């Protein structure tokens, strides 16, 4: 049976650029919706010809702000995807949305179009924090949007950003407990990071604010794990928490290194042992589709070691860990070539990793240290090949 196939559709436009955001998002005075619908459909059709006889297990509309898309465009993309590939019986179709009143007004039409899961970027439950984060909505507007979403979608994720400057443990605990009271089945809880090229990076460099100290952020991470576990919505990935059987199937496709198609400006894909990337700038993407009937800017064949390394790096983010036997069977790379097993066992003595037979799992204590652990256990020559 073929591996699961996921589809990611990138809508690059936003009303404004958030100061912490390094995603491929763009502000434009106007958007030619008809032109974008045509281009995305063509990009999709190109990929479908390369992946016949596969069924989609998930679709994810990301951005940017895909809740700004006309619901008719969303419907056209979903309907065409069904015709090109066919759907698994329990397909998950997620759309990211800002919790503004304008976008919430579209939720009913988006549900009719076929979206069955929405991811709401609440980001904070404090109005002052929202202003700091450059968000255009208020807490009251967020909660109204969440209420509307809960009427139209069975599955809802909410995003929150913590470890903000001067945020105390008590403040975060109160905010998180309030968020848990909303009863959503999934929460994405991200520590604020200062990404290169963002406005926040400039503000930090020029001394306008000081990010949270690493020790303070680590304390807030521990509080997050304790509170969410007690509320039966534990972490299944570093920043993602879900109730039983409510994990994001689309994101699991990434972390389990299944094939996924990426269309739209800047979208990445992994399919047929190749890595694809689309043109990032919207205008360049449209021009490429007009010339070539696809928006690909680069396509690279991934050798077995590169695929094995990527699979390892993604899989270790999950609390389920990885099976070395499964990884070797899929890529042909032996586990002892990929990993320094002696280093794995040494770190396991510190309680940061568990190795049981062929299965390797990063523990809850090790997960916040994952970036430091990986260089010690992944063989240098394989890591370089990736």
BATIZA-914792 format. One record per residue (C-alpha): x, y, z; residue number from 1; residue in three letters. Coordinates in nm, 4 decimals. Example, Ala and Ser with C-alpha at 12.3 -4.5 7.8 and 13.67 -1.06 7.14 Angstrom:
BEGIN
1.2300, -0.4500, 0.7800, 1, ala
1.3670, -0.1060, 0.7140, 2, ser
This chain:
BEGIN
0.0000, 0.0000, 0.0000, 1, unk
0.1442, 0.3428, -0.0919, 2, unk
0.2507, 0.5733, 0.1876, 3, unk
0.0000, 0.8430, 0.2855, 4, unk
-0.0038, 1.1508, 0.0635, 5, unk
-0.0671, 1.4976, 0.2051, 6, unk
-0.1309, 1.8251, 0.0224, 7, unk
-0.0176, 2.1672, 0.1448, 8, unk
-0.1584, 2.4809, -0.0222, 9, unk
0.0118, 2.8122, 0.0546, 10, unk
-0.1800, 3.1398, 0.0401, 11, unk
0.0892, 3.4090, 0.0782, 12, unk
-0.1135, 3.7191, 0.1541, 13, unk
-0.1706, 3.8964, 0.4848, 14, unk
-0.3349, 4.2220, 0.5876, 15, unk
-0.0118, 4.3145, 0.7697, 16, unk
0.3213, 4.1502, 0.8506, 17, unk
0.3589, 4.0398, 1.2127, 18, unk
0.6936, 4.1503, 1.3616, 19, unk
0.7902, 3.7976, 1.4738, 20, unk
0.6944, 3.6229, 1.1474, 21, unk
0.9546, 3.4790, 0.9098, 22, unk
0.7034, 3.2841, 0.7007, 23, unk
0.6601, 3.3553, 0.3311, 24, unk
0.3890, 3.6177, 0.3688, 25, unk
0.3278, 3.9349, 0.1717, 26, unk
0.1091, 4.2439, 0.1994, 27, unk
-0.0544, 4.3570, -0.1250, 28, unk
-0.3077, 4.6339, -0.1844, 29, unk
-0.5165, 4.4033, -0.4001, 30, unk
-0.5211, 4.0368, -0.5007, 31, unk
-0.6527, 3.9015, -0.8312, 32, unk
-0.8513, 3.6121, -0.6863, 33, unk
-0.9360, 3.4619, -1.0258, 34, unk
-0.5715, 3.4589, -1.1339, 35, unk
-0.4652, 3.2947, -0.8105, 36, unk
-0.7340, 3.0300, -0.8311, 37, unk
-0.6238, 2.9443, -1.1856, 38, unk
-0.2545, 2.9306, -1.0888, 39, unk
-0.3047, 2.7127, -0.7814, 40, unk
-0.5250, 2.4726, -0.9743, 41, unk
-0.2602, 2.4422, -1.2466, 42, unk
0.0149, 2.3870, -0.9904, 43, unk
-0.1953, 2.1165, -0.8287, 44, unk
-0.2693, 1.9432, -1.1588, 45, unk
0.1022, 1.9259, -1.2392, 46, unk
0.1759, 1.7433, -0.9139, 47, unk
-0.1189, 1.5074, -0.9559, 48, unk
0.0255, 1.3791, -1.2840, 49, unk
0.3417, 1.2773, -1.0980, 50, unk
0.1595, 1.0989, -0.8151, 51, unk
-0.1145, 0.8870, -0.9751, 52, unk
-0.3074, 0.6196, -0.7896, 53, unk
-0.2612, 0.7925, -0.4555, 54, unk
-0.5311, 0.9167, -0.2201, 55, unk
-0.4985, 1.2246, -0.0070, 56, unk
-0.5145, 1.1742, 0.3676, 57, unk
-0.4990, 1.5470, 0.4475, 58, unk
-0.5053, 1.8958, 0.3000, 59, unk
-0.3651, 2.1969, 0.4828, 60, unk
-0.4256, 2.5577, 0.3780, 61, unk
-0.1435, 2.7637, 0.5309, 62, unk
0.0049, 3.1050, 0.4865, 63, unk
0.0059, 3.3902, 0.5001, 64, unk
-0.3570, 3.4145, 0.5949, 65, unk
-0.5615, 3.1563, 0.4043, 66, unk
-0.8814, 3.2635, 0.5783, 67, unk
-0.8591, 3.5673, 0.3468, 68, unk
-0.9126, 3.3362, 0.0497, 69, unk
-1.2586, 3.3518, -0.1065, 70, unk
-1.4487, 3.0432, 0.0130, 71, unk
-1.5304, 2.9722, -0.3511, 72, unk
-1.1572, 2.9358, -0.4220, 73, unk
-1.1154, 2.7045, -0.1243, 74, unk
-1.4074, 2.4963, -0.2536, 75, unk
-1.2607, 2.4809, -0.6041, 76, unk
-0.9246, 2.3624, -0.4716, 77, unk
-1.0815, 2.0957, -0.2503, 78, unk
-1.3142, 1.9723, -0.5236, 79, unk
-1.0328, 1.9563, -0.7785, 80, unk
-0.8038, 1.7736, -0.5361, 81, unk
-1.0781, 1.5141, -0.4886, 82, unk
-1.1026, 1.4678, -0.8652, 83, unk
-0.7257, 1.4490, -0.9187, 84, unk
-0.6327, 1.2146, -0.6358, 85, unk
-0.9370, 1.0993, -0.4457, 86, unk
-0.9754, 1.1254, -0.0709, 87, unk
-0.9224, 0.8849, 0.2147, 88, unk
-1.2507, 0.8226, 0.3960, 89, unk
-1.1433, 1.0235, 0.7004, 90, unk
-0.9540, 1.3012, 0.5233, 91, unk
-0.8530, 1.5961, 0.7396, 92, unk
-0.8858, 1.9381, 0.5726, 93, unk
-0.7388, 2.2191, 0.7815, 94, unk
-0.7370, 2.5932, 0.7202, 95, unk
-0.5376, 2.8468, 0.9209, 96, unk
-0.7383, 3.1532, 1.0233, 97, unk
-0.6884, 3.4788, 1.2017, 98, unk
-0.9596, 3.5357, 1.4619, 99, unk
-1.0915, 3.8601, 1.3178, 100, unk
-1.4617, 3.9306, 1.2751, 101, unk
-1.4176, 3.9612, 0.8967, 102, unk
-1.2631, 3.6171, 0.8666, 103, unk
-1.4957, 3.4544, 1.1212, 104, unk
-1.7863, 3.5626, 0.9004, 105, unk
-1.6519, 3.3210, 0.6370, 106, unk
-1.6407, 3.0147, 0.8615, 107, unk
-1.9829, 2.8836, 0.7598, 108, unk
-1.8946, 2.9040, 0.3908, 109, unk
-1.5535, 2.7452, 0.4523, 110, unk
-1.7198, 2.4537, 0.6299, 111, unk
-1.9575, 2.4144, 0.3365, 112, unk
-1.6556, 2.4180, 0.1027, 113, unk
-1.5200, 2.1104, 0.2815, 114, unk
-1.2904, 2.2422, 0.5537, 115, unk
-1.3388, 2.0232, 0.8628, 116, unk
-1.0639, 2.1565, 1.0883, 117, unk
-0.9576, 2.5143, 1.1575, 118, unk
-0.6419, 2.6452, 1.3216, 119, unk
-0.6995, 2.9785, 1.4920, 120, unk
-0.4065, 3.2131, 1.5538, 121, unk
-0.5193, 3.3554, 1.8877, 122, unk
-0.1515, 3.4023, 1.9894, 123, unk
-0.2372, 3.5558, 2.3280, 124, unk
-0.5264, 3.6123, 2.5667, 125, unk
-0.3885, 3.9480, 2.6769, 126, unk
-0.4628, 4.2628, 2.4780, 127, unk
-0.1306, 4.4282, 2.5640, 128, unk
0.0554, 4.1188, 2.4466, 129, unk
-0.1442, 4.1146, 2.1227, 130, unk
-0.0432, 4.4749, 2.0591, 131, unk
0.3222, 4.3854, 2.1250, 132, unk
0.2944, 4.0922, 1.8834, 133, unk
0.1512, 4.3202, 1.6155, 134, unk
-0.1814, 4.1415, 1.5998, 135, unk
-0.4797, 4.3294, 1.4598, 136, unk
-0.7431, 4.1526, 1.6709, 137, unk
-0.8413, 4.1903, 2.0353, 138, unk
-0.9030, 3.9168, 2.2899, 139, unk
-1.2775, 3.9791, 2.2703, 140, unk
-1.2663, 3.9422, 1.8920, 141, unk
-1.0636, 3.6209, 1.9289, 142, unk
-1.3127, 3.4642, 2.1655, 143, unk
-1.6027, 3.5588, 1.9406, 144, unk
-1.4257, 3.3981, 1.6434, 145, unk
-1.3572, 3.0857, 1.8495, 146, unk
-1.7242, 3.0602, 1.9441, 147, unk
-1.8258, 3.0873, 1.5783, 148, unk
-1.5633, 2.8292, 1.4790, 149, unk
-1.6920, 2.5847, 1.7392, 150, unk
-2.0363, 2.6062, 1.5795, 151, unk
-1.9051, 2.5118, 1.2354, 152, unk
-1.6042, 2.2821, 1.2843, 153, unk
-1.5704, 1.9644, 1.4871, 154, unk
-1.1954, 2.0008, 1.5252, 155, unk
-1.0182, 2.3222, 1.6262, 156, unk
-0.6591, 2.4111, 1.7040, 157, unk
-0.5577, 2.7299, 1.8809, 158, unk
-0.2111, 2.8871, 1.8593, 159, unk
-0.0565, 3.0687, 2.1537, 160, unk
0.2854, 3.2324, 2.1876, 161, unk
0.4531, 3.2319, 2.5280, 162, unk
0.7934, 3.3211, 2.6759, 163, unk
0.7284, 3.6804, 2.5816, 164, unk
0.9509, 3.9508, 2.7362, 165, unk
0.8804, 3.9911, 3.1091, 166, unk
0.6072, 3.7236, 3.1077, 167, unk
0.5996, 3.5548, 3.4475, 168, unk
0.5272, 3.1928, 3.5260, 169, unk
0.2077, 3.2942, 3.7035, 170, unk
0.0854, 3.4965, 3.4099, 171, unk
0.1471, 3.2123, 3.1649, 172, unk
-0.0145, 2.9561, 3.3922, 173, unk
-0.3269, 3.1709, 3.4187, 174, unk
-0.3385, 3.2291, 3.0428, 175, unk
-0.2855, 2.8615, 2.9633, 176, unk
-0.5523, 2.7466, 3.2080, 177, unk
-0.7967, 2.9877, 3.0488, 178, unk
-0.7104, 2.8557, 2.7032, 179, unk
-0.7653, 2.4988, 2.8203, 180, unk
-1.1123, 2.5928, 2.9418, 181, unk
-1.2171, 2.6516, 2.5802, 182, unk
-1.2182, 2.2768, 2.5224, 183, unk
-1.0416, 2.2587, 2.1853, 184, unk
-0.8905, 1.9231, 2.0910, 185, unk
-0.5522, 2.0614, 1.9811, 186, unk
-0.3211, 2.3409, 2.0949, 187, unk
-0.0011, 2.4697, 1.9349, 188, unk
0.2040, 2.6400, 2.2057, 189, unk
0.5132, 2.8142, 2.0733, 190, unk
0.7892, 2.9930, 2.2572, 191, unk
0.8606, 3.3343, 2.1097, 192, unk
1.1774, 3.3101, 1.9034, 193, unk
1.3583, 3.5988, 1.7416, 194, unk
1.3997, 3.4983, 1.3785, 195, unk
1.6565, 3.6581, 1.1443, 196, unk
1.5167, 3.9146, 0.9081, 197, unk
1.2095, 3.9928, 1.1165, 198, unk
1.1181, 4.3282, 1.2674, 199, unk
1.1634, 4.1780, 1.6144, 200, unk
1.5216, 4.0848, 1.5244, 201, unk
1.5869, 4.4492, 1.4396, 202, unk
1.4213, 4.5701, 1.7601, 203, unk
1.6245, 4.3302, 1.9749, 204, unk
1.9477, 4.4236, 1.7958, 205, unk
1.8777, 4.7943, 1.8517, 206, unk
1.7940, 4.7429, 2.2187, 207, unk
1.4216, 4.8128, 2.2069, 208, unk
1.3422, 4.4998, 2.4082, 209, unk
1.5180, 4.2015, 2.5615, 210, unk
1.3872, 3.8496, 2.4865, 211, unk
1.3044, 3.6122, 2.7679, 212, unk
1.6104, 3.4522, 2.9241, 213, unk
1.6749, 3.0887, 2.8341, 214, unk
1.6242, 2.9715, 3.1936, 215, unk
1.2928, 3.1563, 3.2197, 216, unk
1.1755, 3.0090, 2.8898, 217, unk
1.2736, 2.6612, 3.0112, 218, unk
1.0668, 2.7103, 3.3262, 219, unk
0.7640, 2.8131, 3.1209, 220, unk
0.8136, 2.5065, 2.8986, 221, unk
0.8093, 2.2783, 3.2024, 222, unk
0.4939, 2.4470, 3.3321, 223, unk
0.3351, 2.3983, 2.9900, 224, unk
0.4052, 2.0252, 2.9907, 225, unk
0.2759, 1.9796, 3.3449, 226, unk
-0.0480, 2.1709, 3.2934, 227, unk
-0.1366, 2.0254, 2.9540, 228, unk
-0.0612, 1.6684, 3.0655, 229, unk
-0.2820, 1.7124, 3.3697, 230, unk
-0.5596, 1.8412, 3.1401, 231, unk
-0.5319, 1.5308, 2.9149, 232, unk
-0.3979, 1.7296, 2.6201, 233, unk
-0.0290, 1.6335, 2.6358, 234, unk
0.2461, 1.7170, 2.3910, 235, unk
0.2866, 1.4711, 2.1046, 236, unk
0.5514, 1.6953, 1.9415, 237, unk
0.7722, 1.9682, 2.0857, 238, unk
0.5120, 2.2454, 2.0562, 239, unk
0.1926, 2.0585, 1.9679, 240, unk
-0.0581, 1.9148, 2.2134, 241, unk
-0.3683, 1.7073, 2.1477, 242, unk
-0.6355, 1.5017, 2.3108, 243, unk
-0.6339, 1.1299, 2.2336, 244, unk
-0.6701, 1.0645, 1.8572, 245, unk
-0.6874, 1.4390, 1.7810, 246, unk
-0.3308, 1.4898, 1.6629, 247, unk
-0.2950, 1.6854, 1.3399, 248, unk
-0.2785, 1.4144, 1.0754, 249, unk
-0.1286, 1.6572, 0.8289, 250, unk
0.1597, 1.7527, 1.0559, 251, unk
0.2152, 1.3884, 1.1448, 252, unk
0.2710, 1.3277, 0.7735, 253, unk
0.5630, 1.5726, 0.7899, 254, unk
0.7114, 1.4366, 1.1092, 255, unk
0.6714, 1.0731, 1.0014, 256, unk
0.8319, 1.1634, 0.6691, 257, unk
0.5490, 1.0547, 0.4464, 258, unk
0.5111, 1.2065, 0.1009, 259, unk
0.3548, 1.5509, 0.0826, 260, unk
0.2839, 1.7851, -0.2047, 261, unk
0.3474, 2.1560, -0.1567, 262, unk
0.1890, 2.4080, -0.3933, 263, unk
0.1679, 2.7860, -0.3861, 264, unk
0.4422, 3.0481, -0.3338, 265, unk
0.7362, 2.9231, -0.1284, 266, unk
0.5790, 2.5851, -0.0536, 267, unk
0.8115, 2.2912, 0.0098, 268, unk
0.7295, 1.9335, -0.0845, 269, unk
0.8742, 1.5855, -0.0457, 270, unk
0.7585, 1.3352, -0.3035, 271, unk
0.9076, 1.0527, -0.5073, 272, unk
1.2399, 1.0880, -0.3227, 273, unk
1.2687, 1.4508, -0.4315, 274, unk
1.2572, 1.7827, -0.2490, 275, unk
1.0622, 2.0582, -0.4232, 276, unk
1.0289, 2.4291, -0.3565, 277, unk
0.8060, 2.6837, -0.5276, 278, unk
0.9006, 3.0407, -0.6140, 279, unk
0.8584, 3.2544, -0.3018, 280, unk
0.7597, 3.5922, -0.4436, 281, unk
0.3928, 3.5838, -0.5485, 282, unk
0.4548, 3.7569, -0.8809, 283, unk
0.7385, 3.5172, -0.9673, 284, unk
0.5189, 3.2212, -0.8798, 285, unk
0.2421, 3.3423, -1.1126, 286, unk
0.4903, 3.3980, -1.3940, 287, unk
0.6387, 3.0505, -1.3494, 288, unk
0.2972, 2.8848, -1.3621, 289, unk
0.2100, 3.0802, -1.6760, 290, unk
0.5331, 2.9582, -1.8426, 291, unk
0.5584, 2.6041, -1.7125, 292, unk
0.2166, 2.5105, -1.5691, 293, unk
0.3852, 2.4743, -1.2285, 294, unk
0.5521, 2.7064, -0.9793, 295, unk
0.8622, 2.4996, -0.9003, 296, unk
1.1837, 2.6979, -0.8496, 297, unk
1.3999, 2.3995, -0.7502, 298, unk
1.3712, 2.0218, -0.7454, 299, unk
1.6441, 1.8068, -0.5936, 300, unk
1.6763, 1.4302, -0.5827, 301, unk
1.7415, 1.3151, -0.2263, 302, unk
1.9800, 1.0242, -0.1877, 303, unk
1.9146, 0.7542, 0.0701, 304, unk
2.1333, 0.9115, 0.3395, 305, unk
1.9671, 1.2508, 0.2996, 306, unk
1.6215, 1.0971, 0.3256, 307, unk
1.7231, 0.8901, 0.6267, 308, unk
1.8686, 1.1935, 0.8018, 309, unk
1.5621, 1.4076, 0.7339, 310, unk
1.3380, 1.1267, 0.8547, 311, unk
1.5419, 1.0938, 1.1713, 312, unk
1.5468, 1.4660, 1.2474, 313, unk
1.1730, 1.4947, 1.1955, 314, unk
1.0769, 1.1749, 1.3764, 315, unk
1.2690, 1.2535, 1.6923, 316, unk
1.0464, 1.5600, 1.7413, 317, unk
0.7571, 1.3246, 1.8167, 318, unk
0.6930, 1.1710, 2.1560, 319, unk
0.6386, 0.8388, 1.9760, 320, unk
0.9997, 0.8481, 1.8572, 321, unk
1.1317, 0.6479, 1.5633, 322, unk
1.1799, 0.2852, 1.4687, 323, unk
1.5326, 0.2403, 1.3342, 324, unk
1.4304, -0.0804, 1.1586, 325, unk
1.1448, 0.0987, 0.9792, 326, unk
1.3721, 0.3869, 0.8860, 327, unk
1.6354, 0.1489, 0.7468, 328, unk
1.3728, -0.0472, 0.5536, 329, unk
1.2376, 0.2695, 0.3940, 330, unk
1.5724, 0.4235, 0.3022, 331, unk
1.8237, 0.1382, 0.2876, 332, unk
2.0516, 0.3128, 0.5387, 333, unk
2.1634, 0.1017, 0.8334, 334, unk
2.0918, 0.2448, 1.1765, 335, unk
2.4551, 0.2283, 1.2889, 336, unk
2.5556, 0.4362, 0.9855, 337, unk
2.2948, 0.6974, 1.0596, 338, unk
2.3323, 0.7197, 1.4376, 339, unk
2.6205, 0.6993, 1.6813, 340, unk
2.4522, 0.4347, 1.8951, 341, unk
2.7199, 0.4580, 2.1637, 342, unk
2.6427, 0.8300, 2.1973, 343, unk
2.2706, 0.7496, 2.2087, 344, unk
2.3265, 0.5060, 2.4964, 345, unk
2.5484, 0.7545, 2.6796, 346, unk
2.2857, 1.0282, 2.6590, 347, unk
2.0214, 0.7729, 2.7587, 348, unk
2.2048, 0.7370, 3.0911, 349, unk
2.1255, 1.1031, 3.1536, 350, unk
1.7538, 1.0361, 3.1047, 351, unk
1.7320, 1.2451, 2.7877, 352, unk
1.6818, 0.9579, 2.5421, 353, unk
1.5322, 0.6104, 2.5662, 354, unk
1.6421, 0.3240, 2.3410, 355, unk
1.4427, 0.0033, 2.3561, 356, unk
1.5424, -0.2438, 2.0890, 357, unk
1.5171, -0.0602, 1.7576, 358, unk
1.3097, 0.2223, 1.9018, 359, unk
1.4612, 0.5590, 1.9968, 360, unk
1.2619, 0.8246, 2.1791, 361, unk
1.3607, 1.1627, 2.3177, 362, unk
1.2205, 1.1918, 2.6702, 363, unk
1.0215, 1.4860, 2.8019, 364, unk
1.3364, 1.6017, 2.9815, 365, unk
1.5361, 1.5781, 2.6598, 366, unk
1.2872, 1.7394, 2.4242, 367, unk
1.3719, 2.1027, 2.5093, 368, unk
1.7390, 2.0097, 2.4539, 369, unk
1.6794, 1.8392, 2.1200, 370, unk
1.8831, 2.0905, 1.9176, 371, unk
2.1832, 2.0228, 2.1406, 372, unk
2.1335, 1.6454, 2.1428, 373, unk
2.1077, 1.5904, 1.7677, 374, unk
2.4645, 1.6923, 1.6733, 375, unk
2.5932, 1.4457, 1.9318, 376, unk
2.4056, 1.1423, 1.8019, 377, unk
2.3705, 1.1967, 1.4261, 378, unk
2.6802, 1.0808, 1.2396, 379, unk
2.8661, 1.3789, 1.0955, 380, unk
2.9018, 1.2443, 0.7425, 381, unk
2.5292, 1.1721, 0.7191, 382, unk
2.4320, 1.5070, 0.8676, 383, unk
2.6533, 1.6829, 0.6137, 384, unk
2.4998, 1.4865, 0.3288, 385, unk
2.1577, 1.6223, 0.4247, 386, unk
